[in-house]
Amino acid sequence: MNVQQAVAELQTLDTRNPGAWPLWIRIAASVLAGLLVLAAGIYFMVKPVYDELKGEEAKELTLRKAFEENQAKAAALDAFKAQLAEMERSFGTMLKQLPSKSEVANLLNDISQARVASSLEEELFQPQPDNPREFYAEIPNRIIVTGSYHEMGNFVSAVAALPRIVTIEEVEITVPGKNEKTQMSEGTLRMQALAKTYRYLDEDELAAEEVEEDQASSKSKAKAK
């Protein structure tokens, strides 16, 4: 059978009577129908699996991103914990440098001894009222001393070397007046300063401070109403 005969047979096919079709056409039609059924089956069977696969891939990307974010947070958390531990150690070291209420007198005596060791003359050493803070209290002391510039430098260095924390603020160095110079050696200077020491608050003081804060907060709320 040549091509012309095949074309002629296709043109004369009776679609209502497939049984009368030539054998090769019936075979070709059966193969084509089988392929169509197979393709449809594959499509309807594979598409849900394909869609599910795509969904799982999207979930994988989401989970991977979440894992990477959590991993970064975990790494940052470890660094934060290490930093917090270091801060706690530093805070503990600093707290050990703060005297208790009963040790303040000894600290003030150490400051006076530093002045004596530096050969400075004392004109004033006047403790001021305590200034409570969050967990400690400032103890300011007004001091006026006279001596040479070198002696004053030795005094400041000696105070800085004390095991407790002491700061020297509001420093003012002046030359004594003419009338005073006759009573002082040449090169004598006068230094006025505020020496601040610090102590930690005991439990009773902390409790009292909390009560005061609560009372102040209650008053503020009452005024707001």
Backbone as CSV, one residue per row, in Angstrom:
resi,resn,N_x,N_y,N_z,CA_x,CA_y,CA_z,C_x,C_y,C_z
1,MET,0.859,-1.197,0.000,0.000,0.000,0.000,0.887,1.236,0.000
2,ASN,0.566,2.096,-0.982,1.358,3.312,-1.063,0.660,4.444,-0.331
3,VAL,1.287,5.603,-0.377,0.773,6.760,0.362,-0.578,7.204,-0.175
4,GLN,-0.741,7.157,-1.500,-2.000,7.609,-2.090,-3.152,6.722,-1.643
5,GLN,-2.905,5.412,-1.573,-3.951,4.503,-1.117,-4.297,4.760,0.348
6,ALA,-3.269,5.024,1.175,-3.505,5.284,2.601,-4.329,6.545,2.782
7,VAL,-4.004,7.581,1.975,-4.751,8.838,2.076,-6.184,8.626,1.636
8,ALA,-6.348,7.839,0.571,-7.693,7.582,0.059,-8.522,6.831,1.088
9,GLU,-7.927,5.848,1.759,-8.656,5.091,2.773,-9.038,5.987,3.954
10,LEU,-8.151,6.891,4.336,-8.448,7.805,5.443,-9.607,8.736,5.084
11,GLN,-9.656,9.153,3.798,-10.707,10.071,3.374,-12.068,9.388,3.314
12,THR,-12.074,8.074,3.127,-13.343,7.355,2.982,-13.762,6.641,4.257
13,LEU,-13.114,6.954,5.380,-13.446,6.280,6.643,-14.852,6.641,7.090
14,ASP,-15.562,5.648,7.599,-16.883,5.860,8.175,-16.711,5.893,9.690
15,THR,-16.790,7.099,10.256,-16.536,7.243,11.698,-17.594,6.548,12.538
16,ARG,-18.759,6.241,11.913,-19.814,5.574,12.675,-19.668,4.053,12.649
17,ASN,-18.726,3.561,11.854,-18.539,2.112,11.749,-17.047,1.794,11.797
18,PRO,-16.413,1.922,12.980,-14.971,1.659,13.083,-14.610,0.228,12.722
19,GLY,-15.580,-0.695,12.864,-15.267,-2.089,12.560,-14.953,-2.316,11.097
20,ALA,-15.409,-1.409,10.232,-15.155,-1.560,8.802,-13.860,-0.904,8.374
21,TRP,-13.159,-0.287,9.317,-11.903,0.387,8.968,-10.846,-0.641,8.598
22,PRO,-9.909,-0.246,7.760,-8.795,-1.144,7.453,-8.016,-1.478,8.731
23,LEU,-7.357,-2.625,8.690,-6.658,-3.117,9.874,-5.611,-2.135,10.370
24,TRP,-4.835,-1.588,9.470,-3.743,-0.696,9.915,-4.279,0.573,10.568
25,ILE,-5.486,1.018,10.074,-6.071,2.224,10.680,-6.593,1.907,12.080
26,ARG,-7.217,0.685,12.211,-7.712,0.314,13.543,-6.557,0.203,14.541
27,ILE,-5.427,-0.359,14.051,-4.251,-0.493,14.938,-3.720,0.891,15.326
28,ALA,-3.613,1.770,14.320,-3.105,3.124,14.590,-4.028,3.875,15.536
29,ALA,-5.353,3.728,15.329,-6.320,4.406,16.192,-6.239,3.873,17.618
30,SER,-6.055,2.534,17.726,-5.945,1.937,19.066,-4.693,2.441,19.788
31,VAL,-3.587,2.485,19.018,-2.334,2.990,19.623,-2.492,4.442,20.048
32,LEU,-3.111,5.258,19.168,-3.303,6.679,19.481,-4.209,6.850,20.698
33,ALA,-5.300,6.054,20.736,-6.206,6.135,21.886,-5.490,5.714,23.163
34,GLY,-4.662,4.661,23.031,-3.905,4.225,24.211,-2.945,5.297,24.704
35,LEU,-2.294,5.950,23.722,-1.368,7.021,24.103,-2.097,8.176,24.782
36,LEU,-3.293,8.513,24.253,-4.072,9.598,24.857,-4.501,9.238,26.277
37,VAL,-4.964,7.972,26.429,-5.368,7.531,27.772,-4.171,7.538,28.720
38,LEU,-3.031,7.058,28.197,-1.817,7.041,29.018,-1.389,8.452,29.401
39,ALA,-1.446,9.369,28.426,-1.062,10.755,28.698,-1.992,11.386,29.728
40,ALA,-3.316,11.119,29.553,-4.279,11.672,30.515,-4.045,11.090,31.904
41,GLY,-3.776,9.781,31.947,-3.523,9.145,33.242,-2.282,9.710,33.913
42,ILE,-1.236,9.850,33.088,0.005,10.414,33.643,-0.231,11.827,34.156
43,TYR,-0.993,12.613,33.371,-1.240,14.004,33.763,-1.994,14.064,35.093
44,PHE,-3.098,13.314,35.178,-3.926,13.385,36.382,-3.286,12.681,37.578
45,MET,-2.382,11.749,37.317,-1.703,11.067,38.419,-0.440,11.812,38.849
46,VAL,0.267,12.344,37.873,1.554,12.978,38.169,1.382,14.415,38.649
47,LYS,0.377,15.137,38.111,0.227,16.547,38.466,0.067,16.761,39.976
48,PRO,-0.813,15.982,40.657,-0.906,16.173,42.117,0.424,15.916,42.820
49,VAL,1.129,14.872,42.343,2.437,14.575,42.940,3.416,15.711,42.670
50,TYR,3.350,16.252,41.441,4.234,17.366,41.071,3.926,18.597,41.922
51,ASP,2.614,18.876,42.070,2.221,20.020,42.898,2.669,19.824,44.347
52,GLU,2.508,18.588,44.834,2.936,18.294,46.207,4.444,18.460,46.352
53,LEU,5.167,18.018,45.309,6.623,18.161,45.326,7.021,19.634,45.379
54,LYS,6.334,20.454,44.573,6.617,21.885,44.590,6.319,22.482,45.963
55,GLY,5.212,22.031,46.565,4.871,22.517,47.898,5.914,22.132,48.932
56,GLU,6.410,20.893,48.827,7.441,20.434,49.759,8.742,21.206,49.563
57,GLU,9.044,21.527,48.298,10.249,22.317,48.029,10.125,23.710,48.646
58,ALA,8.911,24.295,48.536,8.688,25.613,49.142,8.814,25.526,50.661
59,LYS,8.259,24.431,51.242,8.388,24.239,52.691,9.854,24.088,53.088
60,GLU,10.596,23.355,52.255,12.017,23.148,52.549,12.763,24.480,52.579
61,LEU,12.454,25.336,51.589,13.102,26.651,51.559,12.739,27.468,52.797
62,THR,11.442,27.402,53.188,10.999,28.144,54.377,11.683,27.621,55.634
63,LEU,11.720,26.276,55.752,12.359,25.672,56.925,13.858,25.957,56.955
64,ARG,14.477,25.929,55.771,15.917,26.207,55.716,16.201,27.644,56.139
65,LYS,15.342,28.566,55.667,15.514,29.968,56.043,15.314,30.151,57.543
66,ALA,14.267,29.474,58.082,14.012,29.562,59.521,15.172,28.964,60.310
67,PHE,15.718,27.854,59.802,16.856,27.216,60.475,18.063,28.138,60.492
68,GLU,18.340,28.772,59.350,19.482,29.679,59.280,19.297,30.871,60.214
69,GLU,18.042,31.388,60.270,17.770,32.512,61.171,17.947,32.089,62.630
70,ASN,17.405,30.895,62.963,17.543,30.408,64.342,18.994,30.116,64.687
71,GLN,19.734,29.615,63.689,21.154,29.341,63.916,21.909,30.638,64.199
72,ALA,21.562,31.690,63.428,22.198,32.994,63.655,21.826,33.542,65.029
73,LYS,20.534,33.356,65.411,20.099,33.820,66.732,20.815,33.051,67.837
74,ALA,20.983,31.741,67.616,21.671,30.928,68.624,23.115,31.383,68.795
75,ALA,23.767,31.681,67.659,25.149,32.169,67.734,25.202,33.511,68.453
76,ALA,24.225,34.389,68.135,24.178,35.695,68.800,23.858,35.533,70.278
77,LEU,23.003,34.539,70.603,22.643,34.308,72.004,23.858,33.870,72.811
78,ASP,24.671,32.998,72.217,25.891,32.563,72.909,26.813,33.751,73.169
79,ALA,26.939,34.614,72.151,27.785,35.801,72.319,27.203,36.725,73.381
80,PHE,25.859,36.855,73.378,25.201,37.711,74.368,25.401,37.151,75.779
81,LYS,25.271,35.820,75.918,25.469,35.199,77.233,26.899,35.426,77.724
82,ALA,27.856,35.291,76.797,29.255,35.517,77.176,29.474,36.966,77.593
83,GLN,28.850,37.883,76.837,28.975,39.307,77.166,28.315,39.609,78.506
84,LEU,27.144,38.993,78.743,26.441,39.206,80.004,27.260,38.670,81.174
85,ALA,27.867,37.498,80.977,28.706,36.927,82.034,29.894,37.838,82.335
86,GLU,30.489,38.406,81.273,31.616,39.323,81.465,31.163,40.581,82.201
87,MET,29.965,41.080,81.848,29.434,42.262,82.536,29.185,41.962,84.008
88,GLU,28.667,40.758,84.288,28.418,40.382,85.680,29.723,40.287,86.461
89,ARG,30.764,39.739,85.809,32.066,39.669,86.479,32.617,41.072,86.736
90,SER,32.490,41.940,85.719,32.975,43.313,85.877,32.193,44.040,86.962
91,PHE,30.867,43.809,86.965,30.030,44.448,87.975,30.405,43.954,89.373
92,GLY,30.663,42.637,89.478,31.061,42.087,90.771,32.383,42.669,91.244
93,THR,33.314,42.826,90.296,34.611,43.419,90.648,34.440,44.857,91.106
94,MET,33.596,45.602,90.383,33.363,46.997,90.751,32.658,47.091,92.102
95,LEU,31.697,46.170,92.329,30.951,46.202,93.584,31.868,45.941,94.775
96,LYS,32.877,45.090,94.562,33.816,44.807,95.644,34.637,46.038,96.014
97,GLN,34.731,46.984,95.077,35.482,48.205,95.351,34.655,49.231,96.116
98,LEU,33.363,48.955,96.291,32.513,49.879,97.041,32.461,49.434,98.497
99,PRO,32.777,50.325,99.414,32.733,49.949,100.829,31.295,49.888,101.339
100,SER,31.122,49.211,102.448,29.820,49.220,103.110,29.706,50.497,103.932
101,LYS,28.547,50.693,104.522,28.314,51.909,105.305,29.296,52.015,106.464
102,SER,29.612,50.862,107.061,30.511,50.870,108.218,31.972,51.076,107.831
103,GLU,32.293,50.887,106.530,33.682,51.014,106.089,34.013,52.397,105.544
104,VAL,33.006,53.265,105.435,33.225,54.584,104.848,34.211,55.404,105.677
105,ALA,34.091,55.320,107.005,34.985,56.101,107.876,36.445,55.747,107.608
106,ASN,36.721,54.459,107.410,38.098,54.044,107.120,38.567,54.602,105.782
107,LEU,37.650,54.649,104.799,38.014,55.182,103.489,38.332,56.673,103.578
108,LEU,37.519,57.415,104.324,37.792,58.847,104.497,39.127,59.057,105.207
109,ASN,39.429,58.171,106.138,40.722,58.253,106.827,41.867,57.968,105.856
110,ASP,41.646,57.039,104.911,42.677,56.746,103.905,42.951,57.976,103.037
111,ILE,41.895,58.723,102.716,42.077,59.946,101.920,42.900,60.968,102.708
112,SER,42.598,61.094,103.993,43.358,62.022,104.838,44.819,61.592,104.948
113,GLN,45.043,60.290,105.060,46.413,59.786,105.140,47.170,60.044,103.837
114,ALA,46.452,59.962,102.707,47.084,60.266,101.414,47.497,61.730,101.367
115,ARG,46.683,62.602,101.949,47.039,64.025,102.003,48.276,64.244,102.857
116,VAL,48.304,63.585,104.029,49.451,63.739,104.932,50.724,63.223,104.265
117,ALA,50.607,62.053,103.591,51.777,61.470,102.935,52.278,62.344,101.795
118,SER,51.399,63.166,101.234,51.789,64.056,100.128,52.267,65.414,100.631
119,SER,52.310,65.597,101.965,52.810,66.837,102.595,51.926,68.038,102.296
120,LEU,50.642,67.816,102.087,49.709,68.923,101.874,49.132,69.369,103.210
121,GLU,48.850,70.666,103.312,48.195,71.207,104.495,46.683,71.242,104.246
122,GLU,45.936,70.822,105.238,44.480,70.759,105.086,43.825,72.005,105.671
123,GLU,43.002,72.651,104.861,42.215,73.782,105.341,40.755,73.384,105.560
124,LEU,40.303,72.390,104.782,38.910,71.967,104.920,38.764,70.523,104.454
125,PHE,38.047,69.748,105.241,37.641,68.401,104.831,36.228,68.227,105.374
126,GLN,35.236,68.465,104.515,33.846,68.557,104.963,32.960,67.563,104.206
127,PRO,32.594,66.445,104.838,31.678,65.493,104.194,30.320,66.133,103.924
128,GLN,29.768,65.858,102.761,28.462,66.369,102.361,27.418,65.249,102.504
129,PRO,26.129,65.599,102.448,25.086,64.559,102.548,25.214,63.518,101.434
130,ASP,24.878,62.279,101.769,24.922,61.199,100.778,23.899,61.442,99.668
131,ASN,24.262,61.004,98.461,23.339,61.065,97.322,23.011,59.638,96.883
132,PRO,21.872,59.081,97.324,21.525,57.700,96.938,21.287,57.575,95.436
133,ARG,21.773,56.489,94.871,21.523,56.151,93.477,20.781,54.813,93.441
134,GLU,20.849,54.107,92.316,20.056,52.885,92.156,20.455,51.804,93.153
135,PHE,21.746,51.522,93.277,22.187,50.481,94.203,23.375,50.936,95.042
136,TYR,23.750,52.200,94.898,24.871,52.725,95.660,24.567,54.163,96.059
137,ALA,25.451,54.726,96.869,25.297,56.120,97.297,26.613,56.854,97.082
138,GLU,26.511,58.081,96.582,27.682,58.947,96.461,27.906,59.652,97.793
139,ILE,29.178,59.759,98.185,29.520,60.470,99.419,30.493,61.582,99.046
140,PRO,29.991,62.772,98.747,30.876,63.874,98.365,31.546,64.503,99.591
141,ASN,32.775,64.941,99.410,33.536,65.583,100.487,34.233,66.817,99.929
142,ARG,33.918,67.978,100.500,34.585,69.213,100.090,35.953,69.269,100.758
143,ILE,36.984,69.478,99.941,38.330,69.564,100.511,39.021,70.824,99.996
144,ILE,39.818,71.413,100.870,40.695,72.524,100.492,42.055,72.217,101.097
145,VAL,43.062,72.133,100.249,44.422,71.842,100.715,45.379,72.838,100.080
146,THR,46.523,73.003,100.712,47.559,73.887,100.172,48.873,73.129,100.097
147,GLY,49.679,73.505,99.119,50.975,72.867,98.933,51.485,73.169,97.541
148,SER,52.555,72.509,97.176,53.122,72.730,95.845,52.348,71.931,94.800
149,TYR,52.562,72.293,93.542,51.889,71.591,92.450,52.288,70.119,92.440
150,HIS,53.559,69.860,92.719,54.061,68.483,92.753,53.385,67.687,93.873
151,GLU,53.217,68.305,95.032,52.567,67.623,96.159,51.103,67.327,95.848
152,MET,50.462,68.250,95.154,49.065,68.013,94.770,48.959,66.850,93.791
153,GLY,49.924,66.773,92.874,49.939,65.651,91.935,50.124,64.329,92.648
154,ASN,51.001,64.325,93.669,51.209,63.105,94.452,49.935,62.698,95.190
155,PHE,49.209,63.691,95.699,47.968,63.417,96.431,46.923,62.782,95.510
156,VAL,46.741,63.360,94.342,45.759,62.824,93.391,46.142,61.407,92.975
157,SER,47.432,61.168,92.747,47.889,59.827,92.369,47.660,58.831,93.501
158,ALA,47.907,59.266,94.750,47.716,58.383,95.899,46.241,58.024,96.074
159,VAL,45.369,59.002,95.855,43.925,58.740,95.964,43.478,57.769,94.870
160,ALA,44.002,57.959,93.658,43.633,57.073,92.549,44.104,55.644,92.792
161,ALA,45.169,55.480,93.586,45.724,54.146,93.844,45.023,53.427,94.989
162,LEU,44.090,54.089,95.665,43.377,53.440,96.769,42.560,52.258,96.242
163,PRO,42.409,51.200,97.046,41.645,50.030,96.586,40.162,50.318,96.382
164,ARG,39.657,51.364,97.028,38.263,51.752,96.846,38.171,52.844,95.779
165,ILE,36.980,53.015,95.224,36.781,54.015,94.172,36.630,55.395,94.795
166,VAL,37.498,56.308,94.385,37.424,57.707,94.815,37.694,58.570,93.583
167,THR,36.831,59.539,93.336,37.035,60.446,92.204,37.249,61.862,92.725
168,ILE,38.096,62.599,92.031,38.365,63.997,92.373,37.730,64.858,91.288
169,GLU,36.750,65.676,91.661,36.023,66.493,90.696,36.023,67.954,91.132
170,GLU,35.568,68.805,90.211,35.437,70.248,90.475,36.733,70.831,91.048
171,VAL,37.835,70.446,90.441,39.147,70.896,90.923,39.383,72.351,90.519
172,GLU,39.826,73.132,91.484,40.167,74.537,91.229,41.456,74.860,91.982
173,ILE,42.500,75.194,91.238,43.799,75.519,91.839,44.042,77.015,91.683
174,THR,44.320,77.665,92.795,44.536,79.113,92.783,45.816,79.456,93.535
175,VAL,46.259,80.678,93.312,47.423,81.200,94.044,46.901,81.970,95.253
176,PRO,47.397,81.697,96.449,46.925,82.415,97.640,47.090,83.928,97.488
177,GLY,46.268,84.691,98.221,46.347,86.148,98.169,47.652,86.666,98.748
178,LYS,47.922,87.952,98.530,49.183,88.550,98.977,49.359,88.436,100.485
179,ASN,48.292,88.666,101.234,48.388,88.600,102.692,48.693,87.183,103.166
180,GLU,48.182,86.183,102.422,48.407,84.793,102.819,49.809,84.330,102.453
181,LYS,50.392,84.895,101.397,51.703,84.453,100.932,52.774,84.638,101.991
182,THR,52.598,85.664,102.835,53.610,85.917,103.869,53.655,84.786,104.888
183,GLN,52.548,84.023,104.977,52.481,82.927,105.939,52.771,81.576,105.278
184,MET,52.994,81.567,103.959,53.226,80.320,103.233,54.561,80.375,102.521
185,SER,55.100,79.196,102.240,56.364,79.136,101.514,56.141,79.486,100.051
186,GLU,57.210,79.846,99.377,57.111,80.241,97.975,56.670,79.053,97.112
187,GLY,55.808,79.321,96.152,55.314,78.264,95.260,54.109,77.517,95.801
188,THR,53.582,77.974,96.947,52.417,77.296,97.529,51.147,77.641,96.741
189,LEU,50.344,76.624,96.497,49.076,76.785,95.788,47.941,76.284,96.673
190,ARG,46.732,76.698,96.326,45.551,76.218,97.055,44.673,75.433,96.073
191,MET,44.266,74.252,96.487,43.388,73.422,95.650,42.070,73.176,96.370
192,GLN,40.989,73.535,95.692,39.651,73.207,96.169,39.096,72.118,95.252
193,ALA,38.479,71.118,95.834,37.971,70.015,95.019,36.843,69.303,95.747
194,LEU,36.155,68.461,94.986,35.105,67.616,95.546,35.565,66.170,95.381
195,ALA,35.902,65.547,96.506,36.328,64.145,96.475,35.100,63.270,96.719
196,LYS,34.757,62.464,95.720,33.574,61.608,95.840,33.991,60.169,96.118
197,THR,33.453,59.632,97.185,33.596,58.208,97.450,32.223,57.569,97.243
198,TYR,32.210,56.270,97.229,30.958,55.565,96.950,30.835,54.372,97.892
199,ARG,29.622,54.038,98.225,29.352,52.837,99.016,28.082,52.190,98.487
200,TYR,27.977,50.880,98.680,26.759,50.225,98.225,25.687,50.319,99.305
201,LEU,24.450,50.367,98.880,23.327,50.460,99.809,23.034,49.085,100.403
202,ASP,22.766,49.053,101.711,22.415,47.771,102.319,20.951,47.441,102.016
203,GLU,20.508,46.267,102.440,19.160,45.797,102.093,18.075,46.725,102.632
204,ASP,18.262,47.229,103.850,17.252,48.128,104.429,17.144,49.418,103.618
205,GLU,18.288,49.940,103.186,18.277,51.176,102.403,17.637,50.954,101.034
206,LEU,17.930,49.795,100.420,17.316,49.483,99.127,15.804,49.349,99.261
207,ALA,15.364,48.694,100.347,13.924,48.534,100.573,13.263,49.891,100.790
208,ALA,13.914,50.759,101.561,13.360,52.096,101.809,13.288,52.901,100.518
209,GLU,14.307,52.740,99.665,14.316,53.467,98.394,13.183,52.990,97.492
210,GLU,12.906,51.677,97.490,11.805,51.147,96.687,10.466,51.693,97.173
211,VAL,10.321,51.791,98.504,9.080,52.335,99.067,8.895,53.783,98.629
212,GLU,9.968,54.562,98.676,9.892,55.963,98.259,9.523,56.081,96.783
213,GLU,10.102,55.207,95.954,9.789,55.240,94.527,8.328,54.882,94.282
214,ASP,7.822,53.873,95.016,6.415,53.484,94.870,5.490,54.618,95.291
215,GLN,5.840,55.280,96.386,5.018,56.392,96.859,5.028,57.545,95.858
216,ALA,6.205,57.829,95.310,6.304,58.901,94.313,5.501,58.553,93.067
217,SER,5.547,57.271,92.659,4.791,56.836,91.487,3.290,56.944,91.739
218,SER,2.858,56.578,92.954,1.432,56.655,93.294,0.952,58.101,93.284
219,LYS,1.780,59.010,93.802,1.415,60.426,93.810,1.296,60.970,92.391
220,SER,2.218,60.549,91.524,2.185,61.014,90.133,0.921,60.538,89.434
221,LYS,0.537,59.273,89.681,-0.676,58.736,89.064,-1.915,59.452,89.589
222,ALA,-1.895,59.759,90.900,-3.042,60.447,91.494,-3.198,61.847,90.903
223,LYS,-2.083,62.539,90.681,-2.139,63.874,90.084,-2.628,63.802,88.644
224,ALA,-2.215,62.743,87.936,-2.621,62.595,86.535,-4.127,62.407,86.409
225,LYS,-4.733,61.729,87.402,-6.184,61.534,87.383,-6.913,62.840,87.669
